[in-house]
Amino acid sequence: MGNLLSRFCVLSIKPTRAADKLPLEILLEIFAFAAMPPSPASPKYLSQVCQVWRAICHSQPSLWPRVRLDLADPVAGEKATHWLRMSGSVPLIVDVMRSSPCIVAHQERVRMVAALAMVLQPSLVRWRRFTFTSSANDGLVFFSRCHGPAPQLRFLSLSFDSKSTTAPGIRVPVRIATQPHTSLVLAISHPTHIISWPPAWTVTNLELTISHNIPNPQFIDFLYTIPFLERLSITASSMFPRILSFQNEPHSILLGRLQSLKMDNIISLSILEVIQVPALVVFSARGMEWNCENTDALAILLADPTCPLDEVVLAGKTCHSDVVVDTSLPIFELATLTKLRISGAPAAFLDLFFVPLATDIKLSRVSAPAATGLLFTSPSLAQLKLSTLIFPSEGFMPVFIYNHITTLTIKSNCLKALELCSLPGLRALSIKRKGSKTYPRIGRAMISLLTSGPTSSPLERVHLEGCSLFGDEFRLCLENMRFVRELTFERCRAAPEVWTTMANPQLLPGLNWLTVLDCLSASPLEILRVVRARNTAAAMTPNTIARLRGRVRFSDENIDINPDTLEELNLTGMFSDLAHSRVWSSNINGDHARSSQRILRGLAIGMVTTLALRWTPAWLVRVSEERRDDGSLA
């Protein structure tokens, strides 16, 4: 260990000449960007660029708060010692994992895990977040040597590999004492691996990933051990989507403090028949199955008038036509609900909702008549998202007026809905292509929406993605968007007449921001003509026509690319670049401070990735370089 630490100390005694030639002010500014949250570069690499950066790293313990250690690394203990020394007394984020299966003898494996545990033991009092990802056998060895008080611990993740040879029922004693009555977020892979919680643990947030089947009585007993639970997230592996299927359970459990319940990939919702959640605010069920049993279980929760639900997400699998909803179910009068997400629900189930205060609704793969009925009972609705509405093959659907909707996001396969509604208060419209094979023509649906009211549409922001902008109908749309200020075309196909129309400053007089991304039919010269015409008119009549600025990104497939044209676009106030291999950039509004920041950021990235790695010895390079959750290098 002493030899290894001495190599850390003498590393890069002779700094790189290129870095040392930079003025001190520039070095300090580049360092500030390279070490800036939320994606700071590892101080291990920063300290190898030059003497100035090395001195900063070795004098700032706050740069060393996170350490990631691999149980498969034979020198993990030595690395931990160095990192703990450099971090001083700052709170720590410690990640312990095994990157590859253990190939050494059993006794050697136990020795390596035990050695690392004993190195980390004195730092327990500084742990803020701790993550352990390995087999339960490694956990037994590690936590038998590493235990004691951890007064600063707020997040604990214990994930035991389900693919290992460890028996699912093995118990790992975790004797880490947190501060009494301090909230703790606990993330575990399977509750049967962990013994009953220590009395000092006040688990308020539980993130549970179940990779084995678990008996229902055992799960109920497990919930009894967490009396202060406020947020519960349960995710089932793809191997066991039918876990927690309760049938005729004689007992129920009161979770009086639970405010958030999220379930992913769990087909059955029968757990709602077993638990009582009088304080629940957020409920989410993704990957559920729409069937009679689940609709009955949901009714228990949604029909409770005392439950203060604010957000509900029901993202089920495709509903089969033979699903029968009990006609005796009560109306779901959700008086406190503001956010609703429903996917694949039967029409009869959707008809039960009454959400008078909902301001944000998203509907997907549901009946269009049922969706219309739900929206009609939502007078406070402001934001609406629609995807894959199912329209009846026969029958007439009347036009509905929704006065309060200000933001609409819609997939191209729901364009028919635009012809069946009037949105006099709409301020923002987004139309996105569903699928990738065709470019839907949106002119007819848009002109129907824009002209449905008695006065001009107050639309201010329009985002079109993957659409066809051909035909006289879309040209008419542009003529009817007098109040639009921001316009975005992303991966669209536009006719030349579109750019000719937009060059007319009398149309779209309020347009001040244009974004054109990867539109094959948009050439730099056409965009430049639009900008020139509108900005010339704006200079002559500044109170009538807005000056146009924005961003343009041209695909590499666009052959009409001239660097001089791009540069002129930049000078007019349009930030232009090329996708993928060639990049042209410029400041949008002449702010030289922002321009210099981009240059410094680029220098920082280049110096860290080239100079540091160039002077890093082979024994250090083999440390994992993958980016962690916070973006820093391992």
C-alpha positions as CSV (number, residue, x, y, z in Angstrom):
1,M,0.0,0.0,0.0
2,G,2.8,2.4,0.8
3,N,4.4,1.8,-2.6
4,L,1.1,2.6,-4.3
5,L,0.5,5.8,-2.3
6,S,4.0,7.0,-3.1
7,R,3.2,6.6,-6.8
8,F,0.2,8.8,-6.3
9,C,2.3,11.4,-4.7
10,V,5.0,11.5,-7.4
11,L,2.6,11.3,-10.3
12,S,3.0,14.2,-12.8
13,I,5.8,15.9,-10.8
14,K,6.9,17.2,-14.2
15,P,3.8,19.0,-15.6
16,T,2.7,19.2,-19.2
17,R,4.3,22.2,-20.9
18,A,1.2,23.1,-22.9
19,A,-0.8,23.6,-19.8
20,D,1.8,25.6,-17.9
21,K,2.1,28.1,-20.8
22,L,-1.5,29.3,-20.1
23,P,-1.9,32.4,-17.8
24,L,-2.9,31.7,-14.3
25,E,-6.3,33.4,-14.7
26,I,-7.2,31.2,-17.7
27,L,-6.1,28.1,-15.9
28,L,-8.3,29.0,-12.9
29,E,-11.3,29.8,-15.1
30,I,-11.0,26.5,-17.1
31,F,-10.6,24.6,-13.8
32,A,-13.8,26.2,-12.5
33,F,-15.8,24.9,-15.5
34,A,-14.2,21.5,-15.4
35,A,-15.0,21.0,-11.8
36,M,-18.5,22.5,-12.0
37,P,-21.5,20.5,-10.8
38,P,-23.5,18.6,-11.8
39,S,-20.9,16.9,-14.0
40,P,-17.5,17.6,-12.5
41,A,-14.5,15.8,-13.9
42,S,-12.7,13.5,-11.5
43,P,-10.0,15.2,-9.4
44,K,-7.8,12.2,-10.0
45,Y,-7.5,13.4,-13.6
46,L,-7.7,17.1,-13.0
47,S,-4.7,16.9,-10.7
48,Q,-2.5,15.6,-13.5
49,V,-3.0,18.4,-16.0
50,C,-0.6,21.0,-14.4
51,Q,1.0,22.1,-11.1
52,V,-1.7,24.7,-10.5
53,W,-4.6,22.2,-10.9
54,R,-2.7,19.7,-8.8
55,A,-2.3,22.2,-6.0
56,I,-6.0,23.0,-6.1
57,C,-7.1,19.4,-6.1
58,H,-4.8,18.5,-3.2
59,S,-6.0,21.5,-1.1
60,Q,-9.7,21.2,-1.7
61,P,-11.3,18.2,0.0
62,S,-14.7,19.2,-1.4
63,L,-13.5,18.0,-4.8
64,W,-13.3,14.4,-3.5
65,P,-16.8,13.6,-2.1
66,R,-17.5,10.5,-4.1
67,V,-15.6,7.3,-4.3
68,R,-16.4,4.3,-6.3
69,L,-14.7,1.0,-5.4
70,D,-14.7,-2.3,-7.3
71,L,-14.6,-5.5,-5.2
72,A,-12.9,-7.2,-8.1
73,D,-10.0,-4.7,-8.0
74,P,-7.1,-6.1,-6.0
75,V,-6.0,-2.6,-5.0
76,A,-9.4,-1.3,-4.1
77,G,-8.4,-0.9,-0.4
78,E,-5.4,1.2,-1.3
79,K,-7.5,3.4,-3.6
80,A,-10.1,3.9,-0.8
81,T,-7.3,4.9,1.6
82,H,-6.1,7.6,-0.8
83,W,-9.5,8.9,-1.6
84,L,-10.6,9.1,2.1
85,R,-7.4,11.0,2.9
86,M,-7.9,13.5,0.1
87,S,-11.6,14.1,1.1
88,G,-10.7,15.3,4.5
89,S,-13.9,15.5,6.6
90,V,-16.5,16.2,3.9
91,P,-19.7,14.0,3.7
92,L,-19.1,11.1,1.4
93,I,-21.0,9.3,-1.4
94,V,-19.6,5.7,-1.4
95,D,-20.3,3.2,-4.2
96,V,-19.2,-0.4,-3.7
97,M,-19.8,-2.8,-6.5
98,R,-18.4,-5.9,-8.3
99,S,-17.8,-5.3,-12.0
100,S,-17.0,-8.9,-12.9
101,P,-17.6,-12.4,-11.5
102,C,-15.1,-13.4,-8.8
103,I,-12.5,-15.8,-10.3
104,V,-10.2,-16.1,-7.3
105,A,-10.5,-18.7,-4.5
106,H,-13.2,-18.3,-1.9
107,Q,-10.7,-17.5,0.9
108,E,-9.0,-14.8,-1.3
109,R,-12.4,-13.3,-2.1
110,V,-13.3,-13.1,1.5
111,R,-10.0,-11.5,2.3
112,M,-10.3,-8.8,-0.4
113,V,-13.9,-7.9,0.7
114,A,-13.0,-7.9,4.4
115,A,-9.9,-5.7,3.7
116,L,-12.0,-3.1,1.9
117,A,-14.7,-3.1,4.6
118,M,-12.1,-2.4,7.3
119,V,-10.7,0.5,5.3
120,L,-14.1,2.1,5.0
121,Q,-15.2,1.4,8.6
122,P,-13.7,4.6,10.1
123,S,-15.4,6.7,7.4
124,L,-18.9,5.5,8.4
125,V,-19.6,8.7,10.3
126,R,-19.1,10.7,7.0
127,W,-21.3,8.6,4.8
128,R,-24.1,10.6,3.2
129,R,-25.1,8.1,0.5
130,F,-24.0,4.5,0.3
131,T,-24.6,2.0,-2.5
132,F,-23.7,-1.7,-2.4
133,T,-24.1,-3.8,-5.5
134,S,-22.9,-7.4,-5.4
135,S,-23.9,-10.8,-4.2
136,A,-25.4,-11.5,-0.8
137,N,-22.3,-13.5,0.1
138,D,-20.1,-10.4,-0.5
139,G,-22.7,-8.5,1.6
140,L,-22.3,-10.9,4.5
141,V,-18.6,-10.5,4.6
142,F,-18.6,-6.7,4.1
143,F,-21.3,-5.8,6.6
144,S,-19.8,-8.1,9.3
145,R,-16.7,-5.9,9.2
146,C,-18.2,-2.5,8.4
147,H,-20.8,-1.5,10.9
148,G,-21.4,1.2,13.5
149,P,-23.0,4.7,13.7
150,A,-23.6,6.7,10.5
151,P,-25.2,9.9,11.7
152,Q,-25.1,11.6,8.3
153,L,-26.5,8.7,6.2
154,R,-29.6,9.7,4.2
155,F,-29.6,7.2,1.3
156,L,-28.8,3.5,1.5
157,S,-29.0,1.2,-1.5
158,L,-28.5,-2.6,-1.2
159,S,-28.7,-4.5,-4.4
160,F,-27.8,-8.2,-4.4
161,D,-27.3,-9.8,-7.8
162,S,-30.1,-12.2,-8.6
163,K,-27.9,-14.0,-11.1
164,S,-25.4,-15.0,-8.5
165,T,-25.4,-18.4,-6.8
166,T,-26.6,-16.8,-3.6
167,A,-29.8,-18.4,-2.3
168,P,-32.7,-15.9,-2.3
169,G,-33.4,-16.5,1.4
170,I,-30.0,-15.6,2.8
171,R,-30.1,-12.9,5.4
172,V,-27.5,-10.1,5.5
173,P,-27.2,-8.3,8.9
174,V,-26.8,-4.6,8.2
175,R,-25.8,-3.1,11.5
176,I,-25.5,0.6,10.5
177,A,-27.0,2.9,13.1
178,T,-28.4,6.1,11.6
179,Q,-29.4,9.2,13.5
180,P,-32.6,8.6,15.4
181,H,-35.7,10.1,13.8
182,T,-33.8,11.1,10.7
183,S,-35.4,10.3,7.3
184,L,-33.6,7.6,5.3
185,V,-34.1,6.6,1.7
186,L,-33.7,2.9,1.3
187,A,-33.3,1.1,-2.1
188,I,-33.1,-2.7,-2.0
189,S,-33.3,-5.5,-4.5
190,H,-35.2,-8.0,-2.4
191,P,-36.5,-7.7,1.1
192,T,-35.8,-11.3,2.1
193,H,-32.1,-10.6,2.0
194,I,-32.3,-8.1,4.8
195,I,-33.1,-8.8,8.5
196,S,-35.5,-6.6,10.4
197,W,-34.5,-3.0,10.4
198,P,-32.4,-1.6,13.3
199,P,-34.7,0.4,15.7
200,A,-32.8,3.6,14.9
201,W,-33.7,3.4,11.2
202,T,-36.5,5.8,10.2
203,V,-37.1,4.7,6.6
204,T,-39.3,7.2,4.9
205,N,-38.6,6.4,1.2
206,L,-38.3,2.8,0.0
207,E,-37.3,1.9,-3.5
208,L,-37.9,-1.9,-3.9
209,T,-36.8,-3.9,-6.9
210,I,-38.0,-7.5,-6.6
211,S,-36.0,-10.0,-8.7
212,H,-37.5,-13.2,-7.0
213,N,-41.0,-14.3,-6.3
214,I,-42.0,-13.4,-2.8
215,P,-44.8,-14.8,-0.6
216,N,-47.6,-12.3,0.1
217,P,-47.6,-12.9,3.9
218,Q,-43.8,-12.2,4.0
219,F,-44.3,-9.0,2.0
220,I,-47.0,-7.8,4.4
221,D,-44.8,-8.6,7.4
222,F,-42.0,-6.6,5.7
223,L,-44.2,-3.5,5.4
224,Y,-45.0,-3.8,9.1
225,T,-41.4,-3.1,9.9
226,I,-41.5,0.3,8.2
227,P,-44.0,2.4,10.2
228,F,-42.8,5.8,9.0
229,L,-42.9,5.0,5.3
230,E,-43.9,8.0,3.2
231,R,-42.9,7.0,-0.4
232,L,-42.9,3.5,-1.7
233,S,-41.7,2.4,-5.2
234,I,-42.0,-1.3,-6.2
235,T,-40.5,-2.6,-9.5
236,A,-40.8,-6.2,-10.6
237,S,-38.3,-7.9,-12.9
238,S,-39.6,-9.1,-16.2
239,M,-39.3,-12.7,-14.8
240,F,-41.9,-12.1,-12.1
241,P,-44.5,-9.6,-13.3
242,R,-47.3,-11.4,-11.4
243,I,-45.9,-10.9,-7.9
244,L,-48.1,-9.5,-5.2
245,S,-51.3,-11.1,-6.5
246,F,-53.4,-11.1,-3.4
247,Q,-56.5,-13.3,-3.2
248,N,-58.9,-13.3,-0.3
249,E,-56.3,-11.9,2.0
250,P,-57.8,-11.9,5.5
251,H,-55.7,-9.0,6.9
252,S,-55.1,-5.5,5.8
253,I,-52.4,-3.1,6.8
254,L,-52.7,0.6,7.5
255,L,-49.9,2.8,5.9
256,G,-51.1,6.0,7.5
257,R,-48.1,8.1,6.4
258,L,-47.7,6.9,2.9
259,Q,-48.0,9.8,0.4
260,S,-46.6,8.2,-2.8
261,L,-47.1,4.7,-4.2
262,K,-45.5,3.8,-7.5
263,M,-45.6,0.3,-9.1
264,D,-43.7,-0.7,-12.3
265,N,-44.2,-3.9,-14.3
266,I,-46.6,-5.3,-11.8
267,I,-49.6,-6.8,-13.6
268,S,-51.9,-7.2,-10.6
269,L,-53.1,-4.3,-8.5
270,S,-54.8,-6.5,-5.9
271,I,-52.4,-5.0,-3.3
272,L,-54.8,-2.0,-3.2
273,E,-57.3,-4.4,-1.5
274,V,-54.9,-5.1,1.3
275,I,-53.4,-1.7,2.1
276,Q,-55.1,1.4,3.5
277,V,-53.6,4.7,2.4
278,P,-55.6,7.6,3.8
279,A,-52.8,10.1,3.1
280,L,-51.9,9.1,-0.5
281,V,-51.2,12.0,-2.8
282,V,-49.4,10.3,-5.8
283,F,-50.4,6.9,-7.3
284,S,-48.7,5.4,-10.3
285,A,-49.1,2.0,-11.9
286,R,-47.2,1.3,-15.1
287,G,-47.2,-2.0,-16.9
288,M,-50.5,-3.1,-15.3
289,E,-53.1,-5.2,-17.0
290,W,-56.5,-3.9,-17.7
291,N,-59.0,-6.5,-16.5
292,C,-62.0,-6.8,-14.2
293,E,-60.0,-7.5,-11.1
294,N,-57.8,-4.5,-11.5
295,T,-60.6,-2.1,-12.3
296,D,-62.3,-3.3,-9.1
297,A,-59.1,-2.8,-7.1
298,L,-58.6,0.7,-8.5
299,A,-62.2,1.6,-7.6
300,I,-61.3,1.0,-3.9
301,L,-58.7,3.7,-4.1
302,L,-60.2,6.1,-6.6
303,A,-63.7,6.1,-5.1
304,D,-62.5,7.0,-1.6
305,P,-63.6,10.6,-1.1
306,T,-61.2,11.1,1.9
307,C,-58.0,10.2,-0.1
308,P,-56.2,13.5,-1.1
309,L,-54.9,12.3,-4.5
310,D,-53.2,14.9,-6.5
311,E,-51.6,12.8,-9.3
312,V,-52.7,9.5,-10.8
313,V,-50.8,7.6,-13.5
314,L,-52.5,4.4,-15.0
315,A,-50.3,3.2,-17.9
316,G,-51.7,-0.2,-18.6
317,K,-51.1,-2.6,-21.4
318,T,-53.4,-2.6,-24.5
319,C,-57.0,-3.1,-23.3
320,H,-58.9,-6.0,-24.9
321,S,-62.4,-5.4,-26.1
322,D,-63.8,-8.2,-23.9
323,V,-62.9,-6.4,-20.7
324,V,-66.1,-5.8,-18.8
325,V,-66.2,-3.0,-16.2
326,D,-68.6,-3.6,-13.3
327,T,-71.5,-1.3,-13.9
328,S,-72.1,-0.9,-10.1
329,L,-68.8,0.9,-9.6
330,P,-69.2,4.4,-8.2
331,I,-68.1,7.7,-9.9
332,F,-64.5,8.6,-9.1
333,E,-65.0,12.2,-7.9
334,L,-61.4,13.2,-7.4
335,A,-61.9,16.6,-6.0
336,T,-58.2,17.3,-5.3
337,L,-56.6,15.7,-8.4
338,T,-54.6,18.1,-10.7
339,K,-52.6,15.7,-12.8
340,L,-53.9,12.6,-14.6
341,R,-52.2,10.1,-17.0
342,I,-54.2,7.2,-18.5
343,S,-53.2,4.7,-21.2
344,G,-55.2,1.8,-22.6
345,A,-58.2,2.1,-20.2
346,P,-61.6,0.7,-21.2
347,A,-64.1,3.4,-22.3
348,A,-66.5,2.4,-19.5
349,F,-63.8,2.9,-16.9
350,L,-62.8,6.3,-18.3
351,D,-66.4,7.4,-18.1
352,L,-66.3,7.0,-14.3
353,F,-63.8,9.9,-13.8
354,F,-64.8,13.4,-12.6
355,V,-61.8,15.6,-12.1
356,P,-63.0,19.2,-11.8
357,L,-59.6,20.6,-10.7
358,A,-57.4,18.7,-13.1
359,T,-55.0,21.1,-14.9
360,D,-52.8,18.5,-16.7
361,I,-54.1,15.4,-18.5
362,K,-52.5,12.9,-20.9
363,L,-54.5,10.3,-22.7
364,S,-53.1,7.5,-24.8
365,R,-54.8,4.5,-26.6
366,V,-58.3,5.3,-25.3
367,S,-61.6,5.8,-27.0
368,A,-62.1,9.2,-28.5
369,P,-65.7,9.6,-27.2
370,A,-64.7,8.6,-23.7
371,A,-61.8,11.0,-23.8
372,T,-64.1,13.8,-25.0
373,G,-66.4,13.0,-22.0
374,L,-63.5,13.1,-19.6
375,L,-62.3,16.5,-20.9
376,F,-65.8,17.9,-20.7
377,T,-65.8,17.2,-16.9
378,S,-62.5,19.0,-16.5
379,P,-63.3,22.7,-16.6
380,S,-59.9,23.7,-15.1
381,L,-57.8,21.8,-17.7
382,A,-54.9,23.9,-19.0
383,Q,-52.4,21.3,-20.5
384,L,-53.5,18.4,-22.6
385,K,-51.5,15.6,-24.3
386,L,-53.1,13.1,-26.7
387,S,-51.7,10.0,-28.3
388,T,-53.5,7.3,-30.3
389,L,-57.2,8.0,-29.9
390,I,-59.6,5.4,-31.1
391,F,-62.4,7.0,-33.2
392,P,-65.7,5.1,-33.8
393,S,-66.0,3.8,-37.4
394,E,-69.6,5.0,-37.5
395,G,-71.6,7.7,-35.9
396,F,-71.2,11.5,-35.5
397,M,-69.0,13.2,-32.9
398,P,-69.9,16.8,-32.2
399,V,-67.4,19.7,-31.9
400,F,-66.6,20.5,-28.2
401,I,-65.3,23.8,-26.9
402,Y,-62.6,23.8,-24.3
403,N,-62.0,27.4,-23.2
404,H,-59.3,26.8,-20.6
405,I,-56.8,24.6,-22.5
406,T,-53.7,26.7,-23.2
407,T,-51.2,24.0,-24.1
408,L,-51.8,21.0,-26.4
409,T,-49.3,18.3,-27.3
410,I,-50.7,15.8,-29.9
411,K,-49.3,12.8,-31.9
412,S,-49.9,12.9,-35.6
413,N,-52.3,9.9,-35.4
414,C,-54.7,12.0,-33.4
415,L,-55.0,14.9,-35.9
416,K,-58.7,14.2,-36.4
417,A,-59.2,15.5,-32.8
418,L,-58.2,19.0,-34.0
419,E,-61.1,19.0,-36.3
420,L,-63.5,18.1,-33.5
421,C,-62.6,20.7,-30.9
422,S,-62.5,24.5,-30.5
423,L,-59.7,25.8,-28.3
424,P,-60.1,29.6,-28.1
425,G,-57.5,30.0,-25.3
426,L,-54.8,27.9,-26.9
427,R,-51.3,29.5,-26.6
428,A,-48.9,26.6,-27.3
429,L,-49.3,23.7,-29.8
430,S,-47.0,20.8,-30.4
431,I,-47.6,18.1,-33.1
432,K,-45.2,15.2,-33.2
433,R,-45.1,12.4,-35.7
434,K,-46.2,8.9,-34.6
435,G,-43.8,6.4,-36.1
436,S,-41.0,7.1,-38.6
437,K,-42.1,5.9,-42.0
438,T,-44.3,8.7,-43.2
439,Y,-44.6,12.5,-42.9
440,P,-48.2,13.3,-42.1
441,R,-49.8,16.3,-43.7
442,I,-51.1,18.5,-41.0
443,G,-52.4,21.5,-42.9
444,R,-56.1,20.6,-42.9
445,A,-56.3,19.7,-39.2
446,M,-54.4,22.9,-38.2
447,I,-56.4,25.2,-40.3
448,S,-59.6,23.7,-38.8
449,L,-58.3,24.4,-35.3
450,L,-57.1,27.9,-36.1
451,T,-60.4,29.0,-37.7
452,S,-62.8,27.3,-35.3
453,G,-63.2,30.3,-33.1
454,P,-65.0,33.6,-33.8
455,T,-61.7,35.6,-33.6
456,S,-58.1,35.0,-34.6
457,S,-56.3,32.2,-32.7
458,P,-54.2,33.6,-29.9
459,L,-51.6,30.9,-30.6
460,E,-48.1,32.0,-29.5
461,R,-45.8,28.9,-29.7
462,V,-45.9,26.2,-32.4
463,H,-43.6,23.1,-32.4
464,L,-44.0,20.7,-35.4
465,E,-41.9,17.5,-35.5
466,G,-41.7,15.0,-38.4
467,C,-44.6,16.6,-40.3
468,S,-45.2,17.4,-44.0
469,L,-45.6,21.2,-44.6
470,F,-46.7,20.9,-48.2
471,G,-49.9,22.3,-49.8
472,D,-52.0,25.5,-49.7
473,E,-53.6,24.4,-46.4
474,F,-50.4,24.8,-44.5
475,R,-49.7,28.2,-46.2
476,L,-53.2,29.2,-44.9
477,C,-52.1,28.1,-41.5
478,L,-49.2,30.6,-41.6
479,E,-51.5,33.3,-42.6
480,N,-53.8,32.6,-39.6
481,M,-51.1,32.6,-37.0
482,R,-50.8,36.4,-36.5
483,F,-49.8,36.1,-32.8
484,V,-47.2,33.4,-33.0
485,R,-43.9,34.4,-31.5
486,E,-41.9,31.1,-31.5
487,L,-42.0,28.6,-34.4
488,T,-40.1,25.3,-34.5
489,F,-39.7,22.9,-37.4
490,E,-37.9,19.7,-36.5
491,R,-37.2,16.9,-39.0
492,C,-40.0,18.2,-41.2
493,R,-40.5,18.3,-45.0
494,A,-41.3,21.8,-46.1
495,A,-42.3,23.0,-49.6
496,P,-40.3,25.9,-51.0
497,E,-43.5,28.0,-50.8
498,V,-43.3,27.8,-47.0
499,W,-40.1,29.8,-46.9
500,T,-41.4,32.2,-49.5
501,T,-44.5,32.8,-47.4
502,M,-42.5,33.2,-44.2
503,A,-40.3,35.8,-45.9
504,N,-43.3,38.1,-46.2
505,P,-43.0,40.3,-43.1
506,Q,-46.8,41.1,-43.2
507,L,-47.4,37.4,-42.1
508,L,-46.5,36.3,-38.6
509,P,-45.6,39.9,-37.6
510,G,-44.9,38.9,-34.0
511,L,-42.5,36.0,-34.9
512,N,-39.2,36.7,-33.1
513,W,-37.7,33.2,-32.7
514,L,-37.4,30.5,-35.4
515,T,-35.9,27.1,-34.9
516,V,-35.3,24.8,-37.9
517,L,-33.7,21.4,-37.0
518,D,-32.7,18.8,-39.6
519,C,-35.2,19.7,-42.2
520,L,-33.9,18.3,-45.5
521,S,-35.8,20.6,-47.7
522,A,-34.5,23.7,-45.9
523,S,-31.4,25.2,-47.4
524,P,-29.2,27.9,-45.8
525,L,-30.0,30.3,-48.6
526,E,-33.7,29.9,-48.1
527,I,-33.4,30.5,-44.4
528,L,-31.1,33.5,-45.0
529,R,-33.7,35.0,-47.4
530,V,-36.4,34.7,-44.7
531,V,-34.2,36.3,-42.0
532,R,-33.0,39.2,-44.3
533,A,-36.5,40.1,-45.4
534,R,-38.0,40.0,-41.9
535,N,-35.2,41.9,-40.2
536,T,-35.1,44.5,-42.9
537,A,-38.8,45.1,-42.4
538,A,-38.3,45.1,-38.6
539,A,-35.6,47.9,-39.0
540,M,-38.0,50.0,-40.9
541,T,-41.1,49.4,-38.7
542,P,-39.8,48.3,-35.3
543,N,-43.1,48.7,-33.5
544,T,-45.0,46.5,-36.0
545,I,-42.7,43.7,-37.0
546,A,-40.4,41.8,-34.6
547,R,-36.7,41.1,-35.3
548,L,-36.1,37.5,-36.1
549,R,-33.5,35.4,-34.3
550,G,-33.2,31.7,-33.5
551,R,-31.4,28.5,-34.3
552,V,-30.8,26.4,-37.4
553,R,-29.3,22.9,-37.6
554,F,-28.6,21.5,-41.1
555,S,-28.3,17.8,-41.7
556,D,-25.1,16.4,-43.3
557,E,-27.3,15.2,-46.1
558,N,-28.1,18.8,-47.1
559,I,-25.7,19.4,-50.0
560,D,-26.4,23.1,-50.3
561,I,-24.1,24.0,-47.5
562,N,-21.7,27.0,-47.8
563,P,-19.6,28.2,-44.8
564,D,-20.0,31.8,-45.9
565,T,-23.8,31.4,-45.8
566,L,-23.6,29.9,-42.4
567,E,-21.4,32.7,-41.2
568,E,-23.9,35.3,-42.5
569,L,-26.7,33.5,-40.7
570,N,-24.8,33.7,-37.5
571,L,-24.2,37.5,-38.0
572,T,-28.0,38.0,-38.6
573,G,-28.7,36.5,-35.2
574,M,-29.4,32.9,-36.2
575,F,-27.3,30.3,-34.4
576,S,-26.5,27.8,-37.1
577,D,-24.6,24.5,-37.1
578,L,-24.3,21.2,-38.9
579,A,-25.4,17.9,-37.3
580,H,-23.0,15.1,-36.6
581,S,-19.5,15.4,-38.2
582,R,-19.3,19.2,-39.0
583,V,-20.2,21.8,-36.4
584,W,-20.4,25.6,-36.9
585,S,-21.3,27.7,-33.9
586,S,-21.6,31.3,-33.0
587,N,-23.0,33.5,-30.4
588,I,-26.8,34.1,-30.7
589,N,-27.0,37.7,-29.7
590,G,-23.3,38.9,-29.6
591,D,-22.8,38.1,-25.9
592,H,-19.0,37.7,-25.8
593,A,-19.1,36.4,-22.3
594,R,-21.1,33.4,-23.3
595,S,-18.9,32.8,-26.3
596,S,-15.8,32.8,-24.1
597,Q,-17.5,30.4,-21.7
598,R,-18.0,27.9,-24.6
599,I,-14.4,28.3,-25.6
600,L,-13.2,27.7,-22.0
601,R,-15.5,24.7,-21.6
602,G,-14.1,23.2,-24.8
603,L,-10.5,23.8,-23.6
604,A,-11.4,22.1,-20.3
605,I,-12.8,19.0,-21.9
606,G,-9.9,18.8,-24.3
607,M,-7.2,19.2,-21.7
608,V,-8.8,16.7,-19.3
609,T,-9.4,14.0,-21.9
610,T,-6.0,14.4,-23.8
611,L,-3.4,15.8,-21.5
612,A,-4.5,14.0,-18.4
613,L,-4.9,10.6,-20.0
614,R,-1.6,11.1,-21.9
615,W,0.3,11.3,-18.6
616,T,-1.7,8.6,-16.8
617,P,0.3,5.4,-16.2
618,A,-1.2,2.1,-17.3
619,W,-1.9,0.9,-13.8
620,L,-4.2,3.9,-13.3
621,V,-5.9,3.9,-16.7
622,R,-7.4,0.5,-16.1
623,V,-9.6,2.0,-13.4
624,S,-13.1,2.2,-14.8
625,E,-13.7,5.4,-16.8
626,E,-17.5,5.0,-17.1
627,R,-19.5,8.0,-16.0
628,R,-21.5,7.7,-12.8
629,D,-24.9,9.0,-12.0
630,D,-23.5,12.5,-11.2
631,G,-21.5,12.5,-14.4
632,S,-18.0,12.4,-12.8
633,L,-15.4,9.9,-13.9
634,A,-14.9,6.8,-11.8
